[in-house]
Amino acid sequence: MRETVDEVVKVAAAEGIDAHVAKGGTIALARSRAQWRRARAEVAEARRWDRDEDDLRLLDRAEATAVLRGSRTVGATYTPDCAAIHPARLVRGLAEAVERRGVTIHERTRVRSIGPGRAHTADGDVRASTVVRATEGYTASLRGEERTLVPVYSLIIATEPLPPSTWEEIGLARRETFTDHRHLIVYGQRTADDRLVFGGRGAPYHLGSRIRPEYDRDEAVFARLYATLVDLFPVLAGTRVTHAWGGALGIPRDWCASVGLDRDTGLAWAGGYVGDGVSTTNLAGRTLRDLVLDRDTELTRLPWVGHRSPDWEREPLRWLGINVGLRAMTLADAEESVTRLPSLVARAVSPLLG
Ligand SMILES: Cc1cc2nc3c(=O)[nH]c(=O)nc-3n(C[C@H](O)[C@H](O)[C@H](O)COP(=O)(O)OP(=O)(O)OC[C@H]3O[C@@H](n4cnc5c(N)ncnc54)[C@H](O)[C@@H]3O)c2cc1C
C-alpha cells in the first residue's frame, strides 16, 4: 500500500499526466481529548505492527499547528504515505495511456450481468476468457451481486481559490492532505490552484442499494460540510463554495477490500475500497495482471488476494443497519463535543459495524 502511492506518482510522471500531484503526506488532527486518546491508540497499534516513526508519528500541539492550524487542535498523527492528486486528471490520463497502447475502452454500455466467459449487455454478449468485475459502488446493480458491496455516498465541496494570506493562516504549505480523529469521516486537500476541497460521509444509504445521479447532490449534507469546514478554519467564514458533488463508494460487509480470480470460472474481481481506492485500484490492477497471466509474485501472495467478504444482510435490515450506523457516528461526535470523553454510542455501535 505504501509503495503503491509512489507507483501512482511515478506512472503519472512517466505517462506525462499532469495530475497535480504533491506528496506531502497526511495529517489527522486531534481536536478534543477523546480524539487525542484515539490518535495515541492508533500510533500504539501501529508500533505493534512494526510501523515506526517514519511511517506514523504523533505530533504535539506545536508540531501539528506548524503543519495545519485547525481550531481546538491538541495534537495530530502524521504519515508521509499519502499524496494529494486530481483524480479526474489521473483517470483521464490513464485512459489515454492505455488507448495509446492499442486498448479499446467501451463507455456507456451497461453490463447487466456477468458470468463465466461473458458479460451480458442489452445489445448482446461480450465474450472473454477472463471477466473482471470492477464496478465498486455500482456492483449491486449487477444481477446476482445485490449483496456483495453496498453503495455509501461521500459528498464533497470546493471553495473558490484562496489568497496566500488565508493559506498562511491555515497551513498545508506542502499540500498535505488532512482529516481529524472524529467518528464520521471528513477529509480535505489544498488543490494545485489553491482551493480547499473538503468532503465527508453522512449522506443516507438508499433502500435496495439504489444509485441515482441526483443522490450525488444533497444540499443538507453540503451545508453541513461547509459548517464543519468553517468550524475547523474560522478564517473561511464567508468564503464562496464554487463546486459541490459526490459519488458512491463500495463497502464490503467486513470492510476488507479484496482482489481475486476464480480459475475454474475465469471470473475475477477487485474492489471494496471503502473510499480509499485512488491508489488501491493501482495495486489491485497490478495484482490482477499477475493473476490473469498466472504469475506467482509477491503481489499475488498478499493477504487480500482471494479474500471473500460475507454478503450484506437482506433488505430492509441492511437499510436500517447502515443508516443507524451513519447516524450513530454523527451522534458520537456530538456526544464527545459535550462530554469531552470517548463516546459511549461509538463503543456500543462499533462491534456491529465491523
Ligand atoms: C467524493 C469522493 C471522494 C473520494 N475521495 C477519495 C480519496 O481522497 N482517496 C481515495 O483513495 N479515494 C477516494 N474516493 C474513492 C475513490 O474514488 C474510489 O475508491 C475509486 O474511484 C474506486 O475505483 P474503481 O475503479 O474501483 O471504481 P469506480 O471509480 O467507481 O469505477 C467503476 C466503473 O464501473 C462502471 N460501471 C459500473 N457498473 C457498470 C455496469 N453495470 N456496466 C458497465 N459499467 C459499469 C462505472 O461507470 C465506473 O466507470 C472518493 C470518492 C468520492 C465519491
The ligand as an SDF file (V2000), in Angstrom:
LIG
                    3D

 53 58  0  0  0  0  0  0  0  0999 V2000
  -16.4930   12.4040   -3.0820 C   0  0  0  0  0  0  0  0  0  0  0  0
  -15.4750   11.2910   -3.0860 C   0  0  0  0  0  0  0  0  0  0  0  0
  -14.2230   11.4790   -2.5310 C   0  0  0  0  0  0  0  0  0  0  0  0
  -13.2660   10.4660   -2.5480 C   0  0  0  0  0  0  0  0  0  0  0  0
  -12.0330   10.6980   -2.0070 N   0  0  0  0  0  0  0  0  0  0  0  0
  -11.0840    9.7470   -2.0730 C   0  0  0  0  0  0  0  0  0  0  0  0
   -9.7840    9.9780   -1.5570 C   0  0  0  0  0  0  0  0  0  0  0  0
   -9.4890   11.0510   -1.0250 O   0  0  0  0  0  0  0  0  0  0  0  0
   -8.8620    8.9830   -1.6550 N   0  0  0  0  0  0  0  0  0  0  0  0
   -9.1430    7.7930   -2.2280 C   0  0  0  0  0  0  0  0  0  0  0  0
   -8.2710    6.9260   -2.3160 O   0  0  0  0  0  0  0  0  0  0  0  0
  -10.3800    7.5310   -2.7180 N   0  0  0  0  0  0  0  0  0  0  0  0
  -11.3480    8.4840   -2.6500 C   0  0  0  0  0  0  0  0  0  0  0  0
  -12.6140    8.2180   -3.1310 N   0  0  0  0  0  0  0  0  0  0  0  0
  -12.9190    6.8520   -3.5740 C   0  0  0  0  0  0  0  0  0  0  0  0
  -12.4180    6.5430   -4.9550 C   0  0  0  0  0  0  0  0  0  0  0  0
  -12.9650    7.4660   -5.8710 O   0  0  0  0  0  0  0  0  0  0  0  0
  -12.8430    5.1320   -5.3150 C   0  0  0  0  0  0  0  0  0  0  0  0
  -12.3740    4.2230   -4.3220 O   0  0  0  0  0  0  0  0  0  0  0  0
  -12.3140    4.6930   -6.6740 C   0  0  0  0  0  0  0  0  0  0  0  0
  -12.8280    5.5440   -7.6790 O   0  0  0  0  0  0  0  0  0  0  0  0
  -12.6860    3.2630   -6.9820 C   0  0  0  0  0  0  0  0  0  0  0  0
  -12.2510    2.9670   -8.2930 O   0  0  0  0  0  0  0  0  0  0  0  0
  -12.9240    1.8230   -9.1590 P   0  0  0  0  0  0  0  0  0  0  0  0
  -12.3180    1.9120  -10.4970 O   0  0  0  0  0  0  0  0  0  0  0  0
  -12.8620    0.5420   -8.4170 O   0  0  0  0  0  0  0  0  0  0  0  0
  -14.4600    2.2080   -9.2010 O   0  0  0  0  0  0  0  0  0  0  0  0
  -15.1650    3.4700   -9.8760 P   0  0  0  0  0  0  0  0  0  0  0  0
  -14.2180    4.6140   -9.9910 O   0  0  0  0  0  0  0  0  0  0  0  0
  -16.4530    3.6750   -9.1400 O   0  0  0  0  0  0  0  0  0  0  0  0
  -15.4540    2.9430  -11.3350 O   0  0  0  0  0  0  0  0  0  0  0  0
  -16.4020    1.9200  -11.5830 C   0  0  0  0  0  0  0  0  0  0  0  0
  -16.7180    1.9940  -13.0610 C   0  0  0  0  0  0  0  0  0  0  0  0
  -17.5630    0.9050  -13.4060 O   0  0  0  0  0  0  0  0  0  0  0  0
  -18.5560    1.3820  -14.2850 C   0  0  0  0  0  0  0  0  0  0  0  0
  -19.7270    0.5140  -14.1560 N   0  0  0  0  0  0  0  0  0  0  0  0
  -20.4060    0.2610  -13.0130 C   0  0  0  0  0  0  0  0  0  0  0  0
  -21.4200   -0.5820  -13.2560 N   0  0  0  0  0  0  0  0  0  0  0  0
  -21.3770   -0.8740  -14.5790 C   0  0  0  0  0  0  0  0  0  0  0  0
  -22.1940   -1.6870  -15.4370 C   0  0  0  0  0  0  0  0  0  0  0  0
  -23.2400   -2.3800  -14.9800 N   0  0  0  0  0  0  0  0  0  0  0  0
  -21.8600   -1.7490  -16.7570 N   0  0  0  0  0  0  0  0  0  0  0  0
  -20.7950   -1.0580  -17.2280 C   0  0  0  0  0  0  0  0  0  0  0  0
  -20.0030   -0.2640  -16.4630 N   0  0  0  0  0  0  0  0  0  0  0  0
  -20.2970   -0.1690  -15.1500 C   0  0  0  0  0  0  0  0  0  0  0  0
  -18.8320    2.7920  -13.8070 C   0  0  0  0  0  0  0  0  0  0  0  0
  -19.4180    3.5490  -14.8370 O   0  0  0  0  0  0  0  0  0  0  0  0
  -17.4350    3.2890  -13.4400 C   0  0  0  0  0  0  0  0  0  0  0  0
  -16.7860    3.8580  -14.5450 O   0  0  0  0  0  0  0  0  0  0  0  0
  -13.5950    9.2180   -3.1370 C   0  0  0  0  0  0  0  0  0  0  0  0
  -14.8570    9.0160   -3.6870 C   0  0  0  0  0  0  0  0  0  0  0  0
  -15.7960   10.0240   -3.6710 C   0  0  0  0  0  0  0  0  0  0  0  0
  -17.1430    9.7860   -4.2870 C   0  0  0  0  0  0  0  0  0  0  0  0
  1  2  1  0
  2  3  1  0
  2 52  2  0
  3  4  2  0
  4  5  1  0
  4 50  1  0
  5  6  2  0
  6  7  1  0
  6 13  1  0
  7  8  2  0
  7  9  1  0
  9 10  1  0
 10 11  2  0
 10 12  1  0
 12 13  2  0
 13 14  1  0
 14 15  1  0
 14 50  1  0
 15 16  1  0
 16 17  1  0
 16 18  1  0
 18 19  1  0
 18 20  1  0
 20 21  1  0
 20 22  1  0
 22 23  1  0
 23 24  1  0
 24 25  2  0
 24 26  1  0
 24 27  1  0
 27 28  1  0
 28 29  2  0
 28 30  1  0
 28 31  1  0
 31 32  1  0
 32 33  1  0
 33 34  1  0
 33 48  1  0
 34 35  1  0
 35 36  1  0
 35 46  1  0
 36 37  1  0
 36 45  1  0
 37 38  2  0
 38 39  1  0
 39 40  1  0
 39 45  2  0
 40 41  1  0
 40 42  2  0
 42 43  1  0
 43 44  2  0
 44 45  1  0
 46 47  1  0
 46 48  1  0
 48 49  1  0
 50 51  2  0
 51 52  1  0
 52 53  1  0
M  END
$$$$
